[in-house]
């Protein structure tokens, strides 16, 4: 069996990297760009940093800012119509996972109009054409949407999120500039950082993991453990470390899959509009403990990467407990809520949430076989 790795054509890293947005657009012959971002990033001048680069290079652009925190089918469809009207040749996505996911869906449907209903893209849709070229500029250090072949859309009518997995959707260029992340408030820095940690840990223990993805995920875990607390405190070096860490985590999980932490987090976003990173962070330690018996010696590696000392002399039970404890402690240190009730989850919704989570595409990547009933018990333990 062959293992597949899909990554961006080109990526840039470091302070000032956004200057390459104009260079790449010109090199690729884009006469006009369609910029997908959100209203807050425009309001607070973050998106304006990229606008200034485009204006200095005299590249015309049109802005689409109808992006929600959990992007909807409507956000995508109005974006497709706006892109067609704009007459642009390329898309620039500026933002967190929401803006980048919206841009990916717009790019895919614009190149494959038979999927205009959006819902038919769920899972691994048989698209024939590559997306309209996307240059992705993340403003958060967590989702890694700039390097993944995944995007997530909310179906408001059915009160659910669905995951789309498509090699045709990966941005052609990723620009990871920590200066674009410098305005993140503490809470967002913490939640997106824990999202990145969830990606790395689930990507490391999924059955599809292999030597190359393991290399990415363990380094990402190590960098997050070393840098997230400092990043939340506003330290520039910590933010730079997190910018790299979340991208490295994405290089791995995009190619091997995730697990039920994500399956359980997705319906929380759909039903309560819970920020994805917060949902993942609350759920992660509990699901790690649940999955531990199916992970061989991998929790020893996770514990060591998290900074736990003496792992080589620990029993299996001890290093598994140490890994879970280290992850939980990091979440506590950066201010993540401990219980789902703190983010508004209601006990009467647990049957719907459990069914939705079990049917999520990420469930198939969990190392431990599960059921609706077991997922329900996990939710209950977090209430």
C-alpha positions in Angstrom: 0.0 0.0 0.0 1.3 3.5 -1.0 1.0 6.4 1.4 0.1 9.8 -0.2 1.3 13.3 0.8 -0.3 16.4 -0.7 1.2 19.8 0.2 1.1 23.4 -1.2 3.0 24.1 -4.4 4.7 27.0 -2.6 4.8 28.2 1.0 6.4 31.2 2.7 7.3 31.6 6.4 8.4 34.5 8.5 7.7 38.1 9.3 7.0 40.2 6.2 6.1 37.1 4.1 2.9 38.8 2.9 4.9 40.8 0.3 5.0 37.5 -1.6 1.3 37.6 -2.2 1.7 40.2 -4.9 4.8 38.4 -6.4 2.9 35.1 -6.7 -0.2 36.8 -8.1 1.8 38.5 -10.8 3.9 35.4 -11.6 0.7 33.4 -12.0 -0.8 36.0 -14.4 -3.7 37.0 -12.2 -5.0 40.4 -13.5 -7.5 40.7 -10.7 -7.9 39.0 -7.3 -11.0 38.1 -5.3 -10.2 38.5 -1.6 -12.2 36.4 0.9 -12.0 37.7 4.5 -14.3 38.7 7.3 -15.6 42.1 8.5 -13.7 42.1 11.8 -10.3 41.6 10.0 -11.2 44.6 7.8 -12.4 46.7 10.8 -9.2 46.1 12.8 -6.8 46.7 9.9 -5.5 43.1 9.7 -6.7 42.5 6.1 -5.6 45.9 5.2 -2.0 44.8 5.5 -2.5 42.6 2.5 -4.6 45.2 0.7 -1.7 47.6 1.0 0.6 45.0 -0.6 -1.8 44.5 -3.5 -2.3 48.3 -4.0 1.5 48.9 -4.0 1.8 46.3 -6.7 -1.2 47.8 -8.6 -3.1 44.6 -8.6 -6.9 45.2 -8.7 -9.0 43.2 -6.2 -12.5 42.8 -5.0 -13.4 42.0 -1.4 -15.9 39.4 -0.2 -16.5 39.6 3.5 -19.7 37.6 4.0 -17.9 35.0 6.2 -19.2 33.7 9.5 -17.2 32.1 12.3 -18.8 28.7 11.2 -19.2 29.3 7.5 -22.6 28.3 6.0 -23.9 27.1 2.7 -25.3 30.6 2.1 -21.9 32.2 2.7 -20.4 29.9 0.1 -23.2 30.3 -2.5 -23.2 34.1 -2.3 -19.4 34.0 -2.6 -19.6 31.9 -5.7 -21.9 34.4 -7.3 -19.7 37.3 -6.2 -16.6 35.6 -7.7 -18.3 35.1 -11.0 -19.4 38.7 -11.1 -15.9 40.0 -10.1 -14.1 38.5 -13.2 -11.1 37.6 -11.1 -8.6 34.9 -11.9 -7.4 34.0 -8.4 -8.6 34.1 -4.8 -6.7 35.4 -1.7 -8.1 34.0 1.6 -7.2 36.2 4.6 -8.3 34.9 8.0 -8.7 31.8 10.2 -10.2 28.5 9.2 -13.6 30.2 8.4 -12.3 32.5 5.7 -10.0 29.9 4.2 -12.7 27.2 4.3 -15.2 29.6 2.6 -12.5 30.4 0.0 -11.8 26.8 -0.7 -15.5 26.0 -1.3 -15.9 29.1 -3.5 -12.9 28.0 -5.5 -14.0 24.4 -5.9 -17.6 25.2 -7.0 -16.4 27.9 -9.4 -14.3 25.3 -11.1 -16.9 22.5 -10.7 -20.3 24.2 -11.0 -22.2 20.9 -10.8 -21.6 21.0 -7.0 -23.3 24.4 -6.6 -25.7 23.0 -4.0 -22.6 22.7 -1.7 -24.0 19.7 0.2 -22.9 17.3 -2.5 -19.3 18.2 -1.6 -19.5 16.4 1.7 -17.0 13.6 2.2 -14.8 12.9 -0.8 -16.7 14.4 -3.7 -15.6 13.4 -7.2 -14.7 16.8 -8.4 -12.9 16.8 -11.8 -11.1 20.2 -11.8 -8.7 21.9 -9.5 -10.0 24.8 -7.5 -9.6 28.3 -8.7 -6.1 29.1 -7.5 -6.1 30.2 -3.8 -3.4 32.1 -2.0 -4.0 31.5 1.7 -2.9 34.0 4.4 -3.8 32.7 7.9 -4.4 35.2 10.7 -4.7 32.5 13.4 -2.3 29.8 14.5 -4.4 26.7 14.6 -6.6 25.5 11.8 -3.8 24.9 9.2 -6.5 25.3 6.5 -3.8 26.8 4.3 -2.1 23.4 3.9 -4.9 20.9 4.2 -7.2 19.2 1.7 -10.2 19.7 4.0 -12.8 22.3 4.7 -15.9 22.4 6.9 -19.2 24.0 6.1 -22.3 24.4 8.3 -25.7 23.3 7.0 -28.0 25.6 9.0 -31.2 23.9 7.8 -30.1 20.5 9.2 -28.2 22.0 12.2 -25.0 20.2 11.3 -21.5 20.7 10.0 -20.1 18.6 7.2 -16.5 17.9 6.3 -15.3 18.0 2.7 -12.0 16.2 1.7 -10.7 17.0 -1.7 -7.1 17.1 -3.1 -8.3 19.7 -5.6 -9.0 22.3 -2.9 -5.5 22.8 -1.4 -4.3 26.4 -1.8 -1.5 26.7 -4.3 0.3 29.2 -2.1 0.4 29.5 1.7 1.8 32.6 3.4 2.5 32.1 7.1 3.4 35.5 8.4 3.4 35.8 12.2 2.8 39.6 11.9 -0.6 38.7 10.5 -1.3 36.9 13.8 -0.1 39.5 16.1 -3.5 41.1 16.8 -5.1 37.8 18.0 -6.6 38.3 21.5 -5.5 35.9 24.2 -8.7 33.7 24.0 -8.4 33.2 20.3 -4.6 32.5 20.5 -5.4 29.8 23.2 -8.3 28.1 21.4 -6.6 28.0 18.0 -3.4 26.8 19.5 -5.3 24.0 21.2 -6.9 23.2 17.9 -3.5 22.8 16.4 -2.5 20.4 19.3 -5.7 18.4 18.7 -4.7 18.1 15.0 -1.2 16.9 15.9 -2.3 14.4 18.5 -5.2 12.9 16.5 -3.0 12.8 13.4 -0.4 10.9 15.4 -2.6 8.2 16.7 -5.0 7.7 13.8 -4.6 4.2 12.1 -3.5 5.9 8.8 -0.4 7.5 10.4 3.0 6.6 9.1 6.6 7.6 9.5 6.4 10.9 7.6 3.2 12.1 9.2 4.5 11.0 12.6 7.6 13.2 12.0 5.3 16.2 11.4 2.9 15.6 14.3 5.6 15.0 17.0 7.4 18.1 16.0 4.2 20.1 16.1 3.3 18.8 19.6 6.8 19.7 20.8 6.6 23.3 19.3 3.1 23.8 20.7 4.1 22.7 24.2 7.1 25.1 24.0 5.3 28.1 22.6 1.6 28.2 23.2 1.8 29.7 26.7 4.2 32.4 25.6 2.0 33.1 22.5 -1.0 33.6 24.7 1.0 36.0 26.8 1.8 38.0 23.7 5.4 37.1 23.2 6.4 37.5 19.5 8.8 34.5 19.6 5.9 32.3 21.0 3.6 33.5 18.2 6.3 32.7 15.6 6.7 29.2 17.0 2.9 28.7 17.0 2.7 29.9 13.4 5.1 27.2 12.3 3.7 24.5 14.6 0.1 24.7 13.4 1.3 24.5 9.7 3.5 21.5 10.5 0.5 19.8 12.2 -1.6 20.4 9.1 1.1 18.8 6.9 0.5 15.6 8.8 -3.2 15.3 9.6 -4.4 16.5 6.2 -2.9 13.4 4.8 -3.8 10.8 7.4 -7.0 12.0 9.0 -8.4 12.8 12.5 -10.6 11.2 15.1 -13.6 11.7 17.4 -12.4 14.8 19.1 -13.2 16.5 15.9 -16.3 14.4 15.3 -17.6 15.6 18.7 -16.6 19.2 18.2 -18.3 19.7 14.9 -21.9 19.4 16.1 -21.1 21.8 18.9 -20.2 24.4 16.3 -23.3 23.7 14.3 -25.8 23.8 17.2 -24.2 26.3 19.6 -21.8 28.2 17.3 -19.0 27.1 19.7 -15.6 28.2 18.5 -14.0 25.1 17.0 -10.7 25.3 18.9 -12.6 25.7 22.2 -14.7 22.6 21.6 -11.6 20.6 20.6 -9.7 21.7 23.7 -12.4 20.8 26.1 -12.9 17.4 24.6 -9.3 16.4 23.9 -8.0 15.1 27.3 -11.2 13.0 27.9 -11.0 11.4 24.4 -7.3 10.8 24.8 -7.9 8.8 28.0 -10.7 6.9 26.1 -8.4 6.1 23.2 -5.3 5.2 25.3 -5.7 1.4 25.2 -5.6 1.5 21.4 -2.5 3.6 21.0 0.4 1.2 21.7 3.5 3.2 22.9 2.5 6.4 21.2 1.5 8.2 24.3 5.1 7.9 25.6 6.1 9.9 22.5 3.3 12.4 23.1 4.2 12.8 26.8 7.9 13.4 25.9 7.0 15.9 23.2 4.8 17.7 25.8 7.9 18.1 28.0 7.3 15.3 30.5 10.5 14.0 32.0 11.4 10.4 32.7 9.1 8.9 30.2 11.5 6.1 29.3 11.3 4.6 32.8 7.5 4.9 33.1 5.1 2.1 32.9 2.6 2.1 30.0 -0.2 3.2 32.4 2.0 6.0 33.8 3.1 7.5 30.5 -0.4 7.4 29.1 -1.7 9.2 32.2 1.2 11.7 32.0 0.4 12.5 28.3 -3.3 13.2 29.1 -2.4 15.2 32.2 0.1 17.4 30.3 -2.4 18.2 27.6 -5.1 19.0 30.2 -2.6 21.2 32.1 -1.7 23.2 29.0 -5.4 23.8 28.3 -5.9 25.0 31.9 -2.9 27.3 31.7 -4.1 29.1 28.6 -7.7 29.5 30.0 -9.7 26.8 28.2 -13.1 26.0 29.9 -13.2 22.7 31.7 -16.8 21.6 31.0 -19.2 21.7 28.0 -21.8 23.4 30.2 -19.5 26.4 30.3 -20.1 26.9 26.6 -23.8 26.4 26.7 -24.2 22.7 25.9 -27.6 21.3 27.1 -28.2 17.8 28.3 -31.3 17.4 26.2 -29.3 17.9 23.1 -26.8 15.0 23.8 -28.7 12.4 21.7 -28.6 14.6 18.6 -25.0 15.6 19.2 -23.9 12.0 19.7 -25.7 10.8 16.6 -24.1 13.7 14.6 -20.7 13.0 16.0 -20.9 9.3 15.2 -21.8 10.0 11.6 -19.0 12.6 11.1 -16.4 11.7 8.5 -13.6 12.0 11.2 -15.0 9.1 13.2 -13.5 6.6 10.8 -10.0 7.8 11.7 -10.3 7.2 15.4 -7.9 4.5 16.8 -10.6 3.0 19.0 -13.9 1.7 17.5 -16.8 3.6 18.9 -20.6 3.9 19.0 -23.3 6.5 19.4 -23.8 5.2 23.0 -20.1 5.5 23.9 -19.9 9.0 22.4 -22.9 9.9 24.5 -21.1 8.8 27.6 -18.1 10.9 26.7 -20.3 13.9 26.2 -22.0 13.2 29.6 -18.6 13.0 31.4 -17.8 16.5 30.1 -21.0 18.1 31.3 
